[in-house]
Amino acid sequence: MIFVFKTSVKTKKQIKKLKPHIDKILRKSKWNFDLEDCDKILRIDHEEHEALEIIDLLKIHKFHCEELE
C-alpha cells in the first residue's frame, strides 16, 4: 500500500538525518520525500500501516507530519 504524509521537511540534509530512523521503522520498504510539492510529501510503499510511528518519529525530530487521505 502507498501511504502519503504532509510534512515540514524542507531540505535534503534533513532527509539525510531522518533516513536511518525511517529505514529502521520501514525495513525493506520504499519511501521518498517530494520537496518540490508544497506539502513536502513523504510517500511510503509499505505492507503495514506505520503512520503513528512515522508521525512520532518526525515529531521527535521537530518536524510536522500528518497522514493525508
C-alpha positions as CSV (number, residue, x, y, z in Angstrom):
1,M,0.0,0.0,0.0
2,I,1.0,3.6,-0.5
3,F,0.8,6.0,2.4
4,V,1.1,9.7,2.0
5,F,2.1,12.3,4.6
6,K,2.3,16.1,4.6
7,T,5.5,17.2,6.4
8,S,7.6,20.2,7.2
9,V,10.8,18.6,6.0
10,K,12.4,21.1,3.6
11,T,15.9,20.0,2.7
12,K,17.9,17.0,1.6
13,K,20.1,17.5,4.6
14,Q,17.1,17.0,6.9
15,I,16.1,13.9,4.9
16,K,19.6,12.5,5.3
17,K,19.3,13.0,9.1
18,L,16.0,11.2,9.2
19,K,16.9,8.3,6.8
20,P,18.4,5.9,9.3
21,H,15.5,6.3,11.6
22,I,12.9,5.8,8.9
23,D,14.8,2.8,7.5
24,K,14.7,1.2,10.9
25,I,10.9,1.5,11.1
26,L,10.3,0.7,7.4
27,R,12.7,-2.2,6.8
28,K,12.9,-3.2,3.1
29,S,10.2,-0.7,2.2
30,K,10.4,2.1,-0.4
31,W,9.9,5.7,0.7
32,N,10.7,9.2,-0.6
33,F,10.1,12.8,0.0
34,D,8.8,15.2,-2.6
35,L,10.4,18.5,-1.6
36,E,9.0,20.2,-4.8
37,D,5.4,19.6,-3.6
38,C,4.0,22.5,-1.5
39,D,3.1,19.9,1.2
40,K,6.7,18.4,1.3
41,I,5.1,14.9,0.8
42,L,6.5,11.7,2.3
43,R,5.3,8.7,0.3
44,I,5.7,5.2,1.8
45,D,5.2,1.9,0.0
46,H,4.8,-0.5,2.9
47,E,2.7,-3.5,3.6
48,E,1.7,-2.4,7.1
49,H,0.3,0.9,8.3
50,E,3.0,2.5,10.4
51,A,1.5,6.1,10.4
52,L,1.8,6.6,14.2
53,E,5.4,5.5,14.3
54,I,6.3,7.8,11.4
55,I,4.4,10.8,12.8
56,D,6.0,10.3,16.2
57,L,9.5,9.9,14.7
58,L,9.2,13.2,12.7
59,K,7.8,15.0,15.8
60,I,10.7,13.8,17.9
61,H,13.0,15.5,15.3
62,K,10.9,18.7,15.4
63,F,9.0,18.2,12.1
64,H,5.3,18.4,11.4
65,C,3.8,15.3,9.9
66,E,0.2,14.3,9.2
67,E,-1.2,11.5,7.1
68,L,-3.2,12.5,4.1
69,E,-6.2,10.5,2.9
